[in-house]
Amino acid sequence: MRPRLVSLLWISSMLALSTSAGRAADAATAPGPGGAASGPLARSRPAAAQPEALRPDQVLSARFQATVFEVQAPEDRLKGLDAKALTAKAATVEKLLSALSAVGTVRVLHRVDQPVNVCSEQITLGGSEPVVMGARISPAGQVIKSVTYHEVGFIVRLKAPPPAKPADPKGTVVTMAVQLAALAPSETEIAPGVKAAATRNVSLNHSEPLTFGRPVVMVSASATAVGAEAPSAAYVIRYVFSPPVGK
């Protein structure tokens, strides 16, 4: 009977050692405050990457103001819109609006007024708008519409080489790339009293020496309409750079 007693004692001691080791391992890897592992076996997590700070020569601060107009008019009148001629009439937003109203029906779609880094900046304005894609008449005579949402808005990308002197705009050439998506009513009737909507897409690019306080006008008289036939329209963008606020 003695060998059996020794065997039982040996098994009990091994179980005790195994349990002790398991508890030690659990303690080493158990979550600490905030859910992070603690103890001698815990692995440190790499810190989140921080955005690299721009050097002074990579920043050219300015105030950027822009207004986007839609002009609906017969195609032959829209073809007469000239960016240089409109720039001469764009001393203020109100004066440009008056000049465009003489051409056709005008809508102001977007306004921007914010500080920017002319060397590298992106401005995005937009959202989703409901669009009627189809309609049917119920047995009771009601019009039931099928609605989806389209992304519309205005994106501006600014790019310029670093200034020769920090914060000095002299000699800087700025490139502005614009993308615009806008909804417009069409003449296509999809149900009694319900007309389809068209989405117009515009892309414009422009480069010129940066001059504070001088308005510039960009014109797109050939916007592409997607989804349905829509009245002829042009898009006019007036923008101006100014010194940063407080300078």
Backbone torsions as a table, in degrees:
resi	resn	phi	psi	omega
1	MET	NA	-22.7	-178.4
2	ARG	-62.7	-44.6	178.4
3	PRO	-57.6	-37.8	-179.5
4	ARG	-65.0	-38.1	179.5
5	LEU	-64.8	-42.0	180.0
6	VAL	-63.9	-41.1	-179.2
7	SER	-63.3	-42.0	178.9
8	LEU	-65.7	-39.2	177.9
9	LEU	-63.2	-38.7	-178.4
10	TRP	-67.1	-41.9	178.8
11	ILE	-63.9	-41.5	-180.0
12	SER	-62.8	-41.3	-178.9
13	SER	-67.1	-36.7	179.6
14	MET	-68.4	-39.7	176.8
15	LEU	-62.8	-39.0	178.7
16	ALA	-63.6	-42.6	179.7
17	LEU	-64.8	-41.3	-179.7
18	SER	-63.3	-43.2	179.2
19	THR	-63.7	-41.5	179.7
20	SER	-63.0	-42.2	-179.5
21	ALA	-66.9	-38.1	179.2
22	GLY	-63.5	-41.1	178.9
23	ARG	-64.6	-39.1	-180.0
24	ALA	-64.1	-41.6	179.6
25	ALA	-65.9	-40.8	178.6
26	ASP	-62.0	-40.9	-179.5
27	ALA	-65.4	-34.5	-177.4
28	ALA	-72.1	-28.0	-175.0
29	THR	-112.9	4.4	-178.6
30	ALA	-67.3	144.4	178.2
31	PRO	-62.9	137.2	174.9
32	GLY	-93.1	-163.8	179.0
33	PRO	-58.5	135.3	179.4
34	GLY	81.1	5.3	177.3
35	GLY	90.4	-1.5	-178.3
36	ALA	-82.4	144.6	178.1
37	ALA	-68.4	146.4	180.0
38	SER	-131.9	172.5	179.4
39	GLY	99.7	172.0	-174.3
40	PRO	-66.0	-21.3	-178.0
41	LEU	-97.2	-2.2	-178.2
42	ALA	-68.9	140.7	178.1
43	ARG	-96.5	135.1	179.7
44	SER	-75.1	137.8	178.9
45	ARG	-87.7	140.9	178.9
46	PRO	-66.7	142.0	179.9
47	ALA	-68.3	147.7	179.3
48	ALA	-63.3	139.6	-178.6
49	ALA	-67.3	132.2	179.1
50	GLN	-95.9	143.0	178.2
51	PRO	-60.5	137.7	-177.8
52	GLU	-70.3	130.0	-179.3
53	ALA	-69.5	138.4	179.7
54	LEU	-77.8	142.4	175.2
55	ARG	-75.1	156.4	179.6
56	PRO	-55.2	-32.6	-178.9
57	ASP	-78.3	-2.1	177.0
58	GLN	-102.1	5.0	-176.1
59	VAL	-124.1	128.9	171.8
60	LEU	-133.6	96.5	-173.6
61	SER	-77.9	144.8	177.9
62	ALA	-158.8	166.7	171.4
63	ARG	-100.8	130.6	-177.0
64	PHE	-117.3	124.4	177.4
65	GLN	-123.9	134.3	-180.0
66	ALA	-146.7	147.0	175.6
67	THR	-132.5	133.1	-179.3
68	VAL	-110.6	125.4	179.8
69	PHE	-113.6	146.1	167.0
70	GLU	-111.5	130.6	179.9
71	VAL	-119.4	117.6	176.1
72	GLN	-101.8	126.8	-178.1
73	ALA	-166.0	167.2	174.4
74	PRO	-56.9	147.6	-173.7
75	GLU	-57.4	-38.0	-178.2
76	ASP	-66.1	-29.2	178.3
77	ARG	-77.7	-35.3	179.3
78	LEU	-67.0	-33.8	179.6
79	LYS	-63.8	-19.8	179.4
80	GLY	-81.5	-5.6	179.0
81	LEU	-70.7	124.0	-177.7
82	ASP	-124.3	128.3	-175.4
83	ALA	-60.8	-43.0	-177.8
84	LYS	-66.1	-42.8	179.6
85	ALA	-65.7	-38.4	179.1
86	LEU	-70.6	-33.4	177.6
87	THR	-59.3	-36.4	179.0
88	ALA	-66.7	-19.5	-179.6
89	LYS	-106.6	13.6	-172.2
90	ALA	-113.0	33.9	178.3
91	ALA	-57.9	-34.2	174.9
92	THR	-135.2	162.4	177.5
93	VAL	-61.6	-39.1	-177.9
94	GLU	-64.7	-39.8	180.0
95	LYS	-67.6	-38.9	177.7
96	LEU	-67.3	-40.6	178.0
97	LEU	-59.0	-41.0	179.3
98	SER	-64.6	-41.3	179.5
99	ALA	-65.9	-39.2	-179.5
100	LEU	-72.1	-32.6	-179.9
101	SER	-65.3	-22.8	177.2
102	ALA	-74.8	-13.6	-179.5
103	VAL	-94.1	-41.2	-177.6
104	GLY	-174.6	-159.3	179.9
105	THR	-82.4	129.7	-172.4
106	VAL	-117.2	136.4	170.8
107	ARG	-122.8	138.5	171.4
108	VAL	-91.7	117.4	-175.4
109	LEU	-92.8	-42.1	-175.2
110	HIS	-145.8	149.5	171.7
111	ARG	-132.3	138.4	178.9
112	VAL	-129.4	136.2	174.4
113	ASP	-153.1	99.7	-176.0
114	GLN	-158.7	159.9	174.9
115	PRO	-73.6	145.9	-179.4
116	VAL	-141.1	161.3	166.8
117	ASN	-101.0	107.8	-174.6
118	VAL	-60.1	-28.6	-178.1
119	CYS	-66.6	-32.8	-179.0
120	SER	-165.1	110.7	-177.7
121	GLU	-155.2	147.1	172.0
122	GLN	-133.3	131.9	178.9
123	ILE	-118.4	129.4	-178.8
124	THR	-128.4	123.8	173.6
125	LEU	-125.7	133.4	178.8
126	GLY	167.9	-173.3	-179.2
127	GLY	175.1	-167.1	-179.9
128	SER	-107.9	137.0	177.8
129	GLU	-126.1	142.1	-179.0
130	PRO	-70.4	139.8	178.8
131	VAL	-132.4	130.2	177.3
132	VAL	-79.6	117.0	-178.1
133	MET	-95.9	-21.9	-179.7
134	GLY	-168.0	169.0	179.1
135	ALA	-156.5	152.7	177.0
136	ARG	-143.1	159.8	-179.6
137	ILE	-100.3	124.8	179.6
138	SER	-75.4	163.5	176.9
139	PRO	-54.9	-25.9	-179.9
140	ALA	-85.3	-0.7	178.0
141	GLY	90.5	7.3	179.2
142	GLN	-86.5	147.0	176.8
143	VAL	-87.6	118.5	179.0
144	ILE	-106.2	119.4	-174.1
145	LYS	-98.0	144.6	171.9
146	SER	-102.9	118.4	-172.1
147	VAL	-116.4	138.5	170.8
148	THR	-130.3	174.5	-177.4
149	TYR	-119.3	133.3	179.2
150	HIS	-112.4	142.2	176.2
151	GLU	-80.0	124.2	177.0
152	VAL	-129.1	157.2	178.4
153	GLY	157.6	-163.6	-168.0
154	PHE	-142.1	123.3	178.3
155	ILE	-123.1	130.1	177.5
156	VAL	-122.9	130.4	174.7
157	ARG	-117.9	125.5	178.9
158	LEU	-108.5	140.7	179.1
159	LYS	-149.7	137.0	177.8
160	ALA	-156.0	150.5	176.1
161	PRO	-67.2	156.5	177.7
162	PRO	-56.8	141.4	-179.2
163	PRO	-65.2	151.4	178.9
164	ALA	-60.4	-37.4	175.1
165	LYS	-123.4	139.3	-179.1
166	PRO	-51.7	130.8	176.3
167	ALA	65.4	13.4	-179.7
168	ASP	-106.4	114.2	-176.0
169	PRO	-77.6	-8.0	-174.6
170	LYS	-59.2	127.7	177.9
171	GLY	81.5	0.5	-178.9
172	THR	-81.4	131.4	174.6
173	VAL	-106.2	120.6	-177.6
174	VAL	-104.5	137.3	175.7
175	THR	-108.8	130.5	-179.9
176	MET	-120.7	123.7	176.4
177	ALA	-111.8	129.8	-175.4
178	VAL	-122.2	136.3	170.7
179	GLN	-126.8	132.7	-176.0
180	LEU	-135.9	133.7	173.0
181	ALA	-128.3	124.2	-176.1
182	ALA	-137.7	146.1	175.4
183	LEU	-87.9	144.1	178.1
184	ALA	-141.3	143.0	177.5
185	PRO	-67.1	146.2	179.8
186	SER	-116.4	175.4	177.8
187	GLU	-96.9	2.7	-178.7
188	THR	-83.5	118.5	-179.5
189	GLU	-95.5	121.4	-177.7
190	ILE	-100.6	-10.1	175.2
191	ALA	-165.3	161.0	179.2
192	PRO	-53.9	116.9	178.9
193	GLY	81.0	3.6	-178.5
194	VAL	-122.4	120.0	179.3
195	LYS	-108.8	145.8	179.0
196	ALA	-73.1	160.6	176.6
197	ALA	-111.9	145.1	177.5
198	ALA	-108.2	147.5	174.9
199	THR	-105.6	122.4	178.6
200	ARG	-100.2	136.0	179.0
201	ASN	-119.2	133.2	-176.6
202	VAL	-131.3	138.2	172.6
203	SER	-130.7	130.5	-180.0
204	LEU	-135.4	145.2	175.6
205	ASN	-135.0	140.6	-177.6
206	HIS	-152.9	138.7	176.3
207	SER	-131.4	140.1	176.6
208	GLU	-167.2	160.4	176.7
209	PRO	-60.0	139.1	-178.7
210	LEU	-75.1	123.2	177.9
211	THR	-131.5	117.6	179.9
212	PHE	-69.5	137.6	173.0
213	GLY	84.4	2.6	-179.3
214	ARG	-108.7	114.0	178.8
215	PRO	-67.3	146.5	177.3
216	VAL	-130.8	144.1	-179.4
217	VAL	-119.0	134.5	173.0
218	MET	-116.3	143.4	-176.9
219	VAL	-131.6	136.3	169.3
220	SER	-125.9	109.3	-177.8
221	ALA	-100.5	9.7	-177.3
222	SER	-135.6	57.8	179.3
223	ALA	-70.4	136.7	-179.8
224	THR	-84.4	125.6	178.5
225	ALA	-98.5	133.7	-179.3
226	VAL	-122.9	131.5	173.9
227	GLY	112.2	-33.1	179.9
228	ALA	-172.1	162.4	176.4
229	GLU	-72.8	133.8	-177.2
230	ALA	-130.0	157.3	177.2
231	PRO	-59.3	153.0	178.9
232	SER	-61.5	140.0	-179.1
233	ALA	-149.7	152.7	174.1
234	ALA	-125.5	156.7	178.3
235	TYR	-121.7	130.2	-176.0
236	VAL	-122.7	130.7	-179.5
237	ILE	-120.5	122.5	173.2
238	ARG	-105.8	128.2	177.7
239	TYR	-139.6	157.7	179.7
240	VAL	-151.8	138.1	172.9
241	PHE	-99.8	141.9	177.8
242	SER	-134.3	162.5	174.9
243	PRO	-58.7	152.5	178.2
244	PRO	-56.0	149.2	178.9
245	VAL	-58.4	132.1	179.9
246	GLY	94.6	-1.5	179.7
247	LYS	-123.1	NA	NA
